[in-house]
Amino acid sequence: MNWETIFTTQRIGQQKESAGPRSGFQKDFDRIIFSSAFRRLQNKTQVFPLPGSTFVHNRLTHSLEVASVGRSLGSMVGERLSKEIADRSSDSYEFYRYELANVIAAGCLAHDIGNPAFGHSGEKAISAYFIDNANLLIDEKPLEKFFSKREWADISNFEGNANAIRILTHVFKGRLTAGLGLTYTTIASILKYPCEATGINKQFKHRKKFGFFLSEADAIHSIAEKLGMHREEGETVMYKRHPFVYLVEAADDICYSIIDMEDANRLGILSHDLVSHSFFNVINCLNDEQDFKKRTEEIYNKIGDVNEKISFLRARAINLLTTKAAEVFWENRQQILDGTFNDTLLDNIENRYGALKEVMRISNEKIYNHDTVLEIEIAGYNVMSELLSLFVPALLKKKPNHKDEKVLKLFPVQFREFEETNSPYEKVLNAFDLISGMTDLYATEMYRKLKGVDIPQHR
């Protein structure tokens, strides 16, 4: 790969590059913002249950903040890369000077678009249904036997990252071609794990999970070929990461590592003193200059509102982490380009400074294991499992019974591809399409109605 050929304004499913006052990457950002898949993130759990009297982050507000940090990272790195290009009239100079920030911001907006309801437990719950029911007999055939080994690896390891690629690139029934019609460049920027499910290998950062379903393998090949991504050897579909992924990933890592603490303070789970001490520790680890420390403390002490004090420290910490992430990217840019950088920007920062050690310890002990968080995760398991227990058998039976036929009628038109295929794998992906798009509230309401807890009313 080289810096001058790893971007394009060409879009998935389109041969012609569009013109107009907005750049192709600005259009990507706008298309994501106005998509219903993005809008539904407003009622999907980030960490803490929704809604409540105290406003906390949901998937949508998290994605907007990640996009803000991502735009800054793109600007910092893009400016440096543009200075390496001698020809100031070239497309490469224009891209890195003015457009990389838009690519990273758009990628950050879309990075969670494939995540289901109920936080990360929603993903685990979908996978758990298939693992727990591998021997469930449907038409006298075990569930697992409906699928090839590679297909079973996909559906028994449901992954929000892979589902995001599907949402952004798949041609759903009755819809325009190529999903949201984004540029190859923006889609590549969120391809965090460019391998199929059978290629998972936790020794490598880019294969810790998988990043696309087999159904989108052709789209991945097109993206990789267009942008010059390195294909790894073997029958399994695996590529090295695109360099822009590191910036999107860093923006996400920076936000959730800091913001969860701020939310926990607002909810009274963590004390003001504990959070402020932890944030001061992050700030001082990343910049130990005495003048900077003194100025930070002076500003903090002048603020009277306790929530605003935490907000100030949060902003300071995020700014420092963003600046350090851009520096790490720049220092390792050749390895990142070559695909030999087996690290993340934030892990690299942490190994150098240990700035987030206390934050992550407190988050794991007091936030992610708090009763309210555990309760929403357990609820997610029950809701997702029960819905799949209705959808999956109905989709796979050769002769659905009366109840199954009623269940299938609940699928919206765009998710009714199961009517035109004999592939069990493609049919189950339609169940993923339906259930992963549900908000926490919608999934809970459907669960209660279909289980007979609530009797549906006319609407």
C-alpha positions in Angstrom: 0.0 0.0 0.0 1.0 3.6 -0.4 -0.5 6.8 0.9 -1.4 8.1 -2.5 -3.6 5.1 -3.6 -5.4 4.1 -0.4 -8.3 6.4 -0.9 -11.0 6.9 -3.5 -14.3 8.7 -3.8 -15.8 5.8 -5.8 -18.8 4.2 -4.1 -19.8 0.6 -3.6 -22.2 -0.3 -6.4 -21.5 2.8 -8.6 -19.0 3.2 -11.3 -19.4 7.0 -11.7 -17.9 9.4 -9.1 -20.5 12.1 -8.3 -19.7 15.8 -8.4 -21.1 18.8 -6.6 -20.2 21.3 -3.8 -20.0 18.5 -1.2 -17.1 16.1 -1.4 -17.8 12.4 -1.6 -16.7 11.9 2.0 -18.9 14.7 3.3 -21.8 13.0 1.5 -20.9 9.8 3.4 -21.2 11.6 6.7 -24.6 13.1 5.7 -26.0 9.7 4.5 -25.1 8.1 7.7 -26.6 10.9 9.8 -29.9 10.7 7.9 -30.2 6.9 7.9 -32.8 5.1 10.0 -30.1 2.6 11.2 -28.2 5.5 12.7 -31.3 7.1 14.1 -32.2 3.9 15.9 -29.0 4.2 17.9 -30.7 6.8 20.1 -32.6 4.0 21.9 -29.8 1.4 22.1 -27.9 0.9 25.4 -24.3 2.0 25.5 -23.6 0.9 29.1 -26.3 2.1 31.5 -30.0 1.4 31.1 -32.2 3.8 29.1 -34.2 5.9 29.7 -33.8 7.5 33.1 -34.2 10.8 34.9 -30.5 11.4 34.6 -29.4 11.5 30.9 -26.6 9.1 30.1 -25.0 8.2 26.8 -26.7 5.9 24.4 -25.2 4.5 21.2 -26.1 7.6 19.2 -24.6 10.2 21.5 -21.6 8.0 21.9 -21.2 7.8 18.1 -21.5 11.6 17.7 -18.8 12.1 20.3 -16.5 9.5 18.7 -17.0 11.3 15.4 -15.9 14.6 17.0 -12.7 13.0 18.3 -12.2 11.2 15.0 -12.5 14.4 13.1 -9.7 15.9 15.2 -7.5 12.8 14.8 -8.1 12.9 11.0 -7.1 16.6 10.9 -4.0 16.1 12.9 -2.7 13.2 10.9 -4.0 14.5 7.6 -2.1 17.8 8.0 1.2 15.9 8.7 0.7 13.6 5.8 -0.1 16.4 3.4 3.3 18.0 4.2 5.0 14.9 2.9 3.5 15.4 -0.5 5.6 17.7 -2.7 2.9 18.4 -5.4 0.5 20.8 -3.6 -1.9 20.6 -6.6 -2.3 16.8 -6.4 -5.4 14.9 -5.3 -3.3 13.3 -2.5 -2.4 16.7 -1.0 -6.0 17.9 -1.2 -7.3 14.6 0.4 -5.0 14.6 3.4 -5.1 18.3 4.0 -8.9 18.7 3.7 -10.7 15.3 3.5 -9.2 12.7 5.8 -10.9 14.3 8.8 -14.3 13.8 7.0 -13.5 10.1 6.3 -12.6 9.4 9.9 -15.6 11.3 11.2 -18.0 9.4 8.9 -16.3 6.1 9.9 -16.8 7.0 13.6 -20.5 7.8 13.0 -21.0 4.3 11.5 -18.7 2.2 13.8 -21.6 1.0 16.0 -24.4 1.0 13.5 -24.5 -2.8 13.5 -24.8 -3.3 17.2 -28.0 -4.7 18.6 -30.0 -3.6 21.6 -28.9 -4.1 25.2 -25.2 -3.2 24.7 -22.5 -5.8 24.1 -24.7 -8.4 25.9 -27.1 -8.2 22.9 -24.3 -9.5 20.7 -23.5 -12.3 23.2 -27.2 -13.2 23.5 -27.6 -13.7 19.8 -24.5 -15.9 19.7 -25.6 -17.8 22.8 -28.9 -18.8 21.3 -27.2 -20.7 18.5 -24.5 -22.2 20.7 -27.1 -23.3 23.3 -29.5 -24.7 20.7 -27.0 -26.3 18.3 -28.8 -29.7 18.8 -32.3 -28.3 18.6 -34.3 -30.5 16.2 -36.0 -28.6 13.4 -37.7 -31.0 10.9 -35.8 -33.7 12.7 -32.5 -32.1 11.9 -30.1 -30.5 14.5 -29.9 -26.7 14.0 -26.1 -26.7 13.5 -26.4 -29.2 10.6 -28.3 -26.7 8.5 -25.1 -24.8 8.0 -21.6 -25.3 6.6 -18.7 -24.9 9.1 -17.9 -21.4 7.8 -21.6 -20.4 8.0 -22.0 -21.7 11.5 -18.9 -19.8 12.6 -20.7 -16.6 11.4 -24.0 -17.1 13.1 -22.7 -18.6 16.4 -20.3 -15.7 16.8 -22.6 -12.8 16.0 -20.5 -9.7 15.7 -21.7 -6.1 15.6 -18.7 -5.0 13.5 -19.7 -7.6 10.8 -23.3 -6.5 11.0 -22.3 -2.9 10.4 -20.6 -3.8 7.1 -23.8 -5.7 6.1 -26.0 -2.7 6.9 -23.7 -0.4 4.9 -23.2 -2.6 1.9 -26.0 -5.1 1.5 -28.7 -4.7 -1.1 -31.9 -5.2 0.9 -35.2 -6.1 -0.8 -37.0 -3.0 -2.2 -34.1 -0.7 -1.4 -31.5 1.0 -3.6 -28.3 -0.8 -4.5 -25.3 -1.1 -2.2 -26.8 -0.3 1.2 -26.1 3.4 2.0 -23.9 3.8 -1.1 -20.8 4.9 0.8 -17.3 5.3 -0.6 -14.9 2.4 -0.4 -12.7 4.6 1.7 -15.2 5.2 4.5 -16.2 1.5 4.7 -12.6 0.5 4.9 -12.1 2.8 7.8 -14.5 0.8 10.0 -13.2 -2.6 8.9 -11.6 -3.2 12.2 -11.2 -6.9 11.8 -10.8 -7.7 8.1 -11.2 -11.4 8.4 -14.0 -13.9 8.3 -15.1 -15.8 11.4 -12.9 -18.9 10.8 -9.9 -16.5 10.7 -10.2 -15.3 14.3 -6.8 -15.4 16.1 -6.4 -13.4 19.3 -2.7 -13.1 18.8 -3.3 -10.5 16.2 -5.2 -7.3 16.9 -6.8 -7.3 13.4 -8.1 -10.9 13.9 -9.2 -10.7 17.5 -12.8 -10.8 16.2 -14.2 -11.0 12.7 -15.4 -8.1 10.6 -17.8 -9.3 8.0 -20.2 -12.1 7.3 -19.6 -14.5 4.3 -22.6 -12.8 2.6 -20.5 -9.6 2.3 -17.2 -11.3 1.3 -17.6 -10.0 -2.3 -18.0 -6.5 -1.1 -14.9 -6.8 1.1 -12.9 -8.2 -1.9 -13.9 -5.2 -4.0 -13.0 -2.7 -1.2 -9.6 -4.4 -0.6 -8.8 -4.6 -4.3 -9.7 -1.0 -4.9 -7.6 0.3 -2.0 -4.7 -2.1 -2.3 -5.2 -3.8 1.0 -2.8 -6.7 1.7 -4.5 -10.2 1.4 -3.1 -12.8 3.9 -2.3 -16.3 2.7 -4.7 -19.2 3.0 -8.2 -20.1 1.9 -9.7 -18.1 4.7 -10.6 -14.5 3.7 -8.2 -12.3 5.6 -6.7 -8.9 5.0 -4.4 -6.5 6.8 -6.1 -3.5 8.2 -6.5 -0.3 6.2 -4.4 2.5 7.9 -7.5 4.7 8.6 -9.0 2.0 10.9 -6.5 2.9 13.6 -7.8 6.4 13.8 -11.5 5.4 14.0 -10.6 2.7 16.6 -8.6 5.2 18.7 -11.5 7.7 18.7 -13.8 5.0 20.0 -11.3 3.7 22.6 -10.7 7.2 23.9 -14.3 8.1 24.3 -15.6 5.0 26.0 -12.6 4.8 28.4 -13.3 8.3 29.7 -17.1 8.9 29.2 -18.3 5.8 31.1 -16.7 7.3 34.2 -18.5 10.6 33.7 -21.8 8.9 33.3 -21.2 6.8 36.4 -20.5 10.0 38.4 -23.8 11.6 37.1 -25.7 8.5 38.2 -24.1 8.5 41.7 -22.3 5.2 41.1 -18.9 6.8 41.4 -18.1 9.7 43.8 -16.9 13.1 42.5 -13.6 12.7 44.4 -12.9 9.3 42.8 -13.6 10.4 39.3 -11.8 13.7 39.6 -8.7 11.9 41.1 -8.8 9.4 38.2 -9.0 12.1 35.6 -6.3 14.1 37.1 -4.1 11.0 37.1 -4.8 10.5 33.3 -4.0 14.2 32.6 -0.8 14.3 34.7 0.5 11.0 33.3 0.2 12.4 29.7 1.6 15.8 30.5 3.8 16.2 33.6 4.9 19.8 32.9 4.5 21.8 36.1 3.0 24.8 34.3 0.4 22.7 32.7 -0.5 20.9 35.9 -0.8 24.2 37.7 -3.0 25.7 35.0 -5.3 22.7 35.0 -5.7 22.8 38.8 -6.4 26.6 38.7 -9.2 26.3 36.1 -10.7 23.3 38.0 -10.7 25.2 41.3 -12.4 28.2 39.7 -15.4 26.1 38.5 -18.2 26.0 41.0 -20.5 23.4 39.5 -19.4 19.9 40.4 -20.6 18.3 37.2 -18.9 21.1 35.2 -15.6 20.3 37.1 -15.8 16.7 35.8 -16.7 17.8 32.3 -13.6 20.1 32.3 -11.3 17.2 33.3 -13.0 14.9 30.8 -12.4 17.3 28.0 -8.8 17.8 29.1 -8.1 14.0 29.3 -9.7 13.4 25.9 -7.7 16.2 24.3 -4.4 14.8 25.6 -5.3 11.2 24.6 -6.2 12.4 21.1 -3.0 14.3 20.7 -0.9 11.3 21.9 -2.9 9.0 19.5 -2.0 11.2 16.5 1.6 11.1 17.6 1.7 7.3 17.9 0.1 7.0 14.5 2.7 9.3 13.0 5.6 7.6 14.6 4.4 4.1 13.4 3.0 5.2 10.1 5.2 3.0 8.0 4.4 -0.1 10.0 0.7 0.8 9.9 0.9 1.2 6.1 2.8 -2.1 5.7 0.3 -4.0 7.9 3.0 -5.0 10.5 1.7 -2.8 13.4 0.2 -5.4 15.7 -1.1 -2.9 18.2 -3.7 -0.3 18.8 -2.9 3.4 19.3 -4.5 3.5 22.8 -2.7 0.3 23.9 0.5 1.8 22.7 -0.1 4.9 24.7 -1.1 2.9 27.8 2.1 0.8 27.5 4.2 4.0 27.5 2.4 6.1 30.2 0.0 3.8 32.1 -2.4 6.7 32.1 -5.6 4.6 32.0 -4.7 1.8 34.4 -6.7 3.3 37.3 -9.7 4.3 35.0 -10.0 0.8 33.6 -9.7 -0.9 37.0 -12.5 1.2 38.4 -14.6 0.8 35.3 -14.3 -3.0 35.5 -14.9 -3.2 39.2 -17.6 -0.6 39.8 -19.2 0.2 36.4 -19.4 -2.8 34.2 -20.3 -5.0 37.2 -22.9 -2.6 38.7 -26.3 -4.0 39.4 -28.1 -1.8 36.8 -25.6 -2.8 34.1 -25.9 -6.5 35.0 -29.7 -6.3 35.0 -29.9 -4.8 31.5 -27.5 -7.4 30.2 -29.5 -10.3 31.7 -32.7 -8.8 30.3 -31.0 -8.6 26.9 -30.2 -12.3 27.0 -33.8 -13.2 27.8 -35.4 -10.9 25.2 -33.0 -11.8 22.4 -33.1 -15.5 23.0 -36.9 -15.6 23.2 -37.3 -13.7 19.9 -34.8 -15.9 18.1 -36.6 -19.0 19.4 -39.7 -17.7 17.5 -37.9 -16.4 14.3 -35.3 -19.1 13.6 -37.4 -22.3 13.5 -40.1 -20.5 11.5 -37.5 -19.5 8.9 -35.9 -23.0 8.6 -38.9 -25.3 8.6 -39.9 -26.6 5.2 -43.6 -26.4 6.1 -44.1 -23.7 8.7 -47.1 -24.3 10.9 -49.9 -21.8 11.5 -48.0 -20.0 14.3 -44.8 -19.9 12.3 -46.6 -18.3 9.3 -47.8 -15.6 11.6 -44.3 -15.0 13.0 -42.9 -14.7 9.4 -45.5 -12.0 8.6 -43.8 -9.8 11.2 -40.7 -9.4 9.0 -40.7 -6.0 7.2 -40.5 -6.1 3.4 -36.8 -5.3 3.2 -36.0 -8.3 5.4 -38.1 -10.8 3.5 -35.3 -12.2 1.3 -36.0 -15.6 2.9 -39.0 -15.9 0.5 -36.6 -16.0 -2.5 -33.9 -18.3 -1.2 -33.4 -21.9 -0.1 -30.3 -21.1 1.8 -30.7 -21.6 5.6 -27.8 -19.3 6.2 -29.3 -16.4 4.2 -32.6 -17.0 6.0 -31.1 -16.7 9.4 -29.3 -13.5 8.3 -32.7 -12.0 7.8 -33.5 -12.8 11.5 -30.2 -10.9 12.3 -31.4 -8.0 10.1 -34.6 -7.8 12.0 -33.5 -8.3 15.6 -30.2 -6.3 15.4 -32.1 -3.3 14.1 -34.5 -3.3 17.1 -34.0 -0.7 19.8 -34.1 -1.7 23.5 -37.7 -0.5 23.8 -39.0 -2.1 20.6 -37.3 -5.4 21.4 -38.8 -5.4 24.9 -42.3 -4.5 23.7 -42.2 -7.2 21.0 -41.0 -9.7 23.5 -43.8 -8.9 26.0 -46.5 -9.0 23.3 -45.4 -12.2 21.7 -45.0 -13.9 25.0 -48.5 -12.8 26.0 -47.3 -10.6 28.9 -48.9 -7.6 27.3 -51.9 -7.9 24.9 -51.3 -5.9 21.7 -53.5 -2.9 21.2 -54.8 -1.4 18.0 -52.4 1.3 16.6 
